[in-house]
Amino acid sequence: MELKTILLAEDDPKDAALTMEALRENNLLNALVRVKDGAEALEYLEQKGQYSDRTPGLPAVLLLDLHMPKMDGLETLAVIRQSPELKRLPVVMLTSSQEEEDLIRSYDLGVNAYVVKPVDLNEFVGAIKQLGLFWGLINKHP
């Protein structure tokens, strides 16, 4: 079974490092790629710019932060869901926002899951491990 990449769009270096470490602690063998904003995530997904020579194919999942510079998570999700090539990509909003409006807009735009980052470090690591296991190994998609 070929393991697909897990793409993390996260501008905060500490949150990115914690997320990637939590995924590795679960012994996931999926490659992990981090981008710093929505625009860079789209470059990766569309194999443009610095990602023009990456191995073709979509990641297993995009873990997408809501609040990022250049292009936020909602804008990125809207572009993904309008693209025939990307619209089936599993997208998990991984955010600190507990705002009902952000939750509703995310689901209206077609997010697959909305996960609020726990404040407690152990809870955060546990949540990320579960996300990685489910989306990286268990979930099947076209």
Backbone bond lengths (Angstrom), bond angles and torsions (degrees), N, CA, C in turn:
res aa  C-N    CA-C-N  psi(-1)  N-CA   C-N-CA  omega(-1)  CA-C   N-CA-C  phi
1 M - - - 1.455 - - 1.530 109.36 -
2 E 1.318 115.55 126.76 1.463 120.49 179.05 1.524 109.70 -79.12
3 L 1.316 116.15 129.00 1.455 120.84 178.52 1.518 109.09 -90.40
4 K 1.316 115.38 125.48 1.458 119.99 -179.89 1.524 110.40 -86.86
5 T 1.295 114.44 157.36 1.458 123.03 178.55 1.521 110.91 -65.45
6 I 1.318 116.20 148.02 1.458 122.22 168.42 1.519 105.70 -104.96
7 L 1.330 116.49 122.33 1.463 122.21 -178.93 1.520 108.89 -100.52
8 L 1.319 115.79 126.06 1.463 122.43 179.44 1.521 108.99 -113.95
9 A 1.326 116.76 119.14 1.462 121.80 174.77 1.524 107.11 -105.48
10 E 1.322 115.29 102.33 1.468 121.54 -174.25 1.523 108.85 -148.37
11 D 1.339 117.28 122.83 1.464 120.68 -178.61 1.522 113.26 -84.15
12 D 1.324 118.21 -24.86 1.456 121.27 -177.76 1.528 110.05 -81.40
13 P 1.349 118.15 116.74 1.465 120.21 -177.11 1.526 113.81 -59.69
14 K 1.338 117.04 -36.33 1.476 119.76 -179.48 1.523 110.84 -68.37
15 D 1.342 116.73 -46.11 1.465 119.69 178.58 1.525 110.79 -63.24
16 A 1.323 116.96 -39.13 1.464 120.70 179.01 1.520 110.57 -63.41
17 A 1.326 116.85 -46.13 1.464 120.94 -179.51 1.529 110.88 -62.84
18 L 1.329 117.07 -43.52 1.468 120.80 178.90 1.530 111.08 -62.95
19 T 1.318 116.14 -43.34 1.463 120.55 -179.50 1.520 110.69 -63.13
20 M 1.317 116.19 -47.40 1.459 119.75 -178.69 1.532 111.41 -65.85
21 E 1.319 117.61 -38.09 1.460 121.16 177.97 1.537 110.68 -66.18
22 A 1.327 116.87 -40.72 1.467 120.33 178.66 1.526 110.75 -63.19
23 L 1.314 117.31 -39.33 1.463 120.54 177.60 1.530 110.43 -65.23
24 R 1.306 117.08 -41.99 1.471 120.97 -179.89 1.531 110.83 -67.46
25 E 1.340 117.12 -36.34 1.469 120.59 179.75 1.522 111.86 -61.65
26 N 1.325 116.35 -24.92 1.452 120.79 179.51 1.532 111.00 -84.98
27 N 1.354 115.50 6.53 1.465 122.53 179.10 1.525 112.96 59.74
28 L 1.322 116.49 30.24 1.454 119.38 174.10 1.518 108.05 -71.78
29 L 1.291 116.18 133.41 1.457 120.60 -178.96 1.529 111.94 -94.06
30 N 1.328 116.39 -0.63 1.457 119.66 177.79 1.520 109.48 -60.16
31 A 1.329 116.33 142.13 1.463 119.91 172.19 1.524 107.77 -66.96
32 L 1.330 116.22 143.84 1.458 121.92 178.36 1.519 108.29 -115.00
33 V 1.322 116.21 127.84 1.460 121.19 176.49 1.513 107.60 -122.94
34 R 1.333 115.71 130.62 1.462 120.54 177.63 1.513 109.60 -111.97
35 V 1.328 114.87 132.93 1.457 122.48 171.23 1.524 106.75 -119.35
36 K 1.338 116.41 158.52 1.466 119.93 -170.12 1.526 115.17 -98.47
37 D 1.330 117.99 -7.70 1.460 120.30 178.40 1.529 109.90 -163.41
38 G 1.320 115.57 174.87 1.458 120.27 -177.68 1.512 113.96 -64.58
39 A 1.325 117.05 -36.26 1.465 120.57 179.45 1.533 110.21 -62.81
40 E 1.335 116.21 -42.18 1.457 119.72 178.74 1.535 111.17 -69.17
41 A 1.332 116.99 -34.13 1.466 120.57 176.28 1.523 110.19 -61.10
42 L 1.325 116.74 -43.40 1.461 119.89 179.05 1.524 111.59 -67.08
43 E 1.328 117.27 -37.14 1.469 120.35 174.98 1.521 109.87 -58.15
44 Y 1.326 115.85 -44.99 1.464 120.03 179.41 1.536 110.10 -62.66
45 L 1.311 116.40 -50.62 1.462 120.76 -176.21 1.527 112.51 -62.71
46 E 1.312 116.15 -36.72 1.467 121.21 -178.08 1.523 113.10 -92.08
47 Q 1.337 117.32 3.71 1.465 124.02 179.97 1.529 111.47 53.68
48 K 1.320 115.40 53.27 1.458 121.68 179.70 1.523 109.74 -118.67
49 G 1.338 115.90 167.04 1.454 121.23 176.16 1.514 111.97 55.92
50 Q 1.332 116.05 -131.72 1.468 120.81 -177.36 1.526 113.43 -64.30
51 Y 1.345 117.31 -12.32 1.466 121.32 -178.84 1.528 112.43 -106.07
52 S 1.327 117.50 12.99 1.464 120.62 -175.97 1.533 112.65 -64.14
53 D 1.328 117.38 -24.66 1.461 119.29 -178.70 1.528 113.46 -107.31
54 R 1.321 118.11 14.52 1.468 119.51 177.77 1.526 109.62 -72.20
55 T 1.316 115.57 162.25 1.460 120.96 177.86 1.520 108.73 -61.67
56 P 1.338 117.58 131.35 1.475 120.33 -179.24 1.528 112.35 -62.57
57 G 1.314 115.32 158.50 1.459 122.26 177.00 1.510 112.03 118.08
58 L 1.311 114.57 154.77 1.457 120.60 179.77 1.527 110.46 -88.45
59 P 1.322 116.73 153.33 1.465 119.30 176.18 1.527 111.28 -69.93
60 A 1.322 115.73 166.85 1.467 121.09 175.34 1.519 110.03 -63.97
61 V 1.336 115.74 -36.91 1.454 121.63 -177.21 1.526 108.63 -161.12
62 L 1.321 115.45 151.31 1.462 121.98 170.28 1.521 107.13 -109.44
63 L 1.332 116.25 117.09 1.464 121.69 172.86 1.525 105.23 -91.21
64 L 1.318 116.07 111.92 1.461 121.98 -167.15 1.522 111.57 -116.37
65 D 1.332 115.46 119.36 1.457 120.61 175.01 1.525 108.28 -72.68
66 L 1.302 116.47 148.46 1.460 121.11 -178.62 1.522 112.25 -79.65
67 H 1.326 117.12 -48.95 1.467 121.59 -174.82 1.523 110.52 -102.69
68 M 1.347 115.46 104.93 1.461 122.12 179.42 1.524 109.01 -138.87
69 P 1.331 117.20 157.64 1.463 120.48 176.16 1.533 110.76 -72.44
70 K 1.290 116.58 171.57 1.474 125.78 179.06 1.521 112.22 63.97
71 M 1.324 116.56 -65.64 1.466 121.79 -178.92 1.515 107.69 -143.33
72 D 1.329 116.75 117.99 1.466 119.04 -176.74 1.527 111.66 -79.21
73 G 1.320 115.50 177.69 1.449 120.69 -176.24 1.517 114.45 -62.94
74 L 1.328 117.22 -38.69 1.463 119.74 -179.79 1.528 111.34 -67.57
75 E 1.318 116.72 -41.39 1.475 120.29 177.45 1.530 110.24 -63.57
76 T 1.312 116.03 -41.84 1.464 121.14 179.84 1.521 110.33 -64.05
77 L 1.317 116.86 -46.06 1.460 122.00 179.31 1.527 110.97 -60.20
78 A 1.323 117.47 -41.23 1.465 121.14 179.19 1.528 110.91 -60.47
79 V 1.323 117.13 -43.63 1.470 120.67 178.98 1.525 110.34 -64.95
80 I 1.315 116.87 -43.46 1.466 121.35 -179.51 1.523 110.56 -60.03
81 R 1.315 117.64 -46.16 1.473 120.67 -176.50 1.530 113.30 -72.45
82 Q 1.320 117.42 -16.58 1.471 120.76 176.91 1.521 112.29 -90.65
83 S 1.318 117.50 -9.66 1.462 122.00 -177.18 1.524 111.05 -91.94
84 P 1.329 118.54 124.13 1.464 120.38 177.54 1.530 113.09 -57.93
85 E 1.339 117.13 -32.49 1.465 121.08 -178.20 1.523 112.84 -78.85
86 L 1.328 117.09 -25.14 1.466 120.53 -172.74 1.523 114.31 -111.73
87 K 1.306 118.50 -12.72 1.469 121.32 -167.63 1.526 115.23 -59.90
88 R 1.331 118.41 -22.89 1.467 120.59 179.84 1.533 113.17 -93.55
89 L 1.314 117.15 -0.14 1.458 121.08 179.31 1.530 110.27 -62.59
90 P 1.331 118.22 125.87 1.464 119.02 175.10 1.536 110.56 -65.52
91 V 1.318 115.51 128.83 1.460 121.41 -179.65 1.523 108.64 -126.14
92 V 1.325 115.21 126.48 1.458 121.93 176.29 1.520 107.69 -114.01
93 M 1.330 116.30 119.45 1.458 120.52 174.91 1.521 106.57 -76.75
94 L 1.324 115.94 119.11 1.459 122.60 -179.22 1.522 106.49 -116.53
95 T 1.328 115.97 104.31 1.457 119.55 -166.67 1.523 112.50 -144.44
96 S 1.304 115.42 163.09 1.466 120.37 172.85 1.524 111.18 -93.60
97 S 1.333 116.42 -5.73 1.467 120.52 -177.41 1.526 112.06 -76.50
98 Q 1.324 114.66 125.58 1.458 120.46 174.12 1.525 110.79 -106.38
99 E 1.331 115.97 14.42 1.464 121.12 -179.52 1.525 110.52 -68.16
100 E 1.310 116.20 128.12 1.464 121.60 179.89 1.535 111.02 -58.32
101 E 1.322 116.64 -37.38 1.471 120.74 -179.48 1.533 111.05 -62.84
102 D 1.339 117.91 -40.97 1.463 120.83 177.67 1.524 110.78 -64.48
103 L 1.321 116.47 -41.98 1.463 121.69 178.14 1.526 110.82 -60.82
104 I 1.317 116.80 -49.14 1.467 121.62 -178.82 1.526 110.90 -63.14
105 R 1.328 116.84 -46.83 1.476 119.80 -179.75 1.524 110.85 -61.99
106 S 1.327 116.99 -38.93 1.465 120.02 179.41 1.526 110.88 -61.20
107 Y 1.321 116.65 -47.29 1.464 119.59 179.30 1.514 112.02 -68.96
108 D 1.326 117.66 -36.34 1.468 120.22 176.29 1.529 111.19 -60.89
109 L 1.331 116.72 -32.03 1.461 121.38 -179.98 1.527 112.92 -86.47
110 G 1.326 117.19 -4.65 1.456 120.23 173.58 1.516 116.31 99.00
111 V 1.337 118.00 27.13 1.457 119.72 176.45 1.531 109.13 -66.62
112 N 1.329 116.83 148.97 1.458 120.57 179.07 1.522 112.40 -85.88
113 A 1.326 116.75 -28.63 1.465 121.25 178.12 1.524 108.34 -158.49
114 Y 1.323 115.01 152.53 1.468 122.20 179.41 1.518 106.64 -127.19
115 V 1.324 116.47 112.29 1.461 121.45 -175.56 1.523 109.34 -118.46
116 V 1.330 115.82 121.89 1.462 120.60 176.65 1.530 107.31 -85.17
117 K 1.333 115.39 127.46 1.461 120.81 179.59 1.528 109.00 -64.75
118 P 1.331 117.01 119.40 1.456 118.83 176.58 1.534 110.60 -64.39
119 V 1.330 116.15 147.27 1.457 121.14 178.41 1.528 110.22 -73.74
120 D 1.321 117.03 -38.05 1.455 122.18 179.86 1.535 110.22 -68.97
121 L 1.306 117.09 128.95 1.458 122.25 -176.12 1.524 112.65 -58.08
122 N 1.326 117.81 -46.03 1.463 120.63 -179.26 1.526 111.56 -64.65
123 E 1.325 116.96 -39.02 1.465 120.26 177.16 1.523 110.31 -65.92
124 F 1.337 116.56 -39.60 1.463 120.94 178.75 1.530 110.36 -61.50
125 V 1.323 116.67 -48.79 1.464 121.17 -179.79 1.533 110.14 -61.10
126 G 1.321 116.98 -42.40 1.469 120.74 178.27 1.517 112.74 -62.48
127 A 1.320 116.55 -42.43 1.467 120.64 179.59 1.533 110.57 -64.13
128 I 1.318 117.15 -42.62 1.463 121.22 -179.67 1.521 110.93 -66.15
129 K 1.317 117.26 -40.27 1.466 120.58 177.52 1.528 110.38 -58.94
130 Q 1.334 116.20 -44.89 1.460 120.13 179.68 1.524 111.22 -64.22
131 L 1.334 116.77 -42.93 1.471 120.38 177.63 1.523 110.99 -59.24
132 G 1.330 115.90 -48.52 1.455 119.97 -178.50 1.511 112.65 -61.18
133 L 1.310 116.52 -43.86 1.458 120.88 -179.87 1.526 110.89 -62.78
134 F 1.334 116.63 -48.45 1.459 119.66 -177.84 1.522 111.99 -65.76
135 W 1.343 116.21 -56.38 1.466 119.91 -173.85 1.519 112.58 -75.78
136 G 1.314 118.11 -29.57 1.456 121.03 -177.44 1.509 114.23 -84.43
137 L 1.338 117.27 -28.73 1.462 119.90 -175.05 1.531 114.78 -124.88
138 I 1.312 117.33 -45.21 1.467 120.46 -170.92 1.526 112.73 -82.03
139 N 1.319 117.54 -46.15 1.464 121.48 -175.55 1.524 111.38 -63.58
140 K 1.311 115.76 136.43 1.477 122.28 174.76 1.514 107.98 -111.11
141 H 1.315 115.55 135.00 1.464 119.86 177.84 1.515 109.20 -143.13
142 P 1.339 116.54 161.52 1.476 119.42 -176.65 1.518 112.61 -65.73
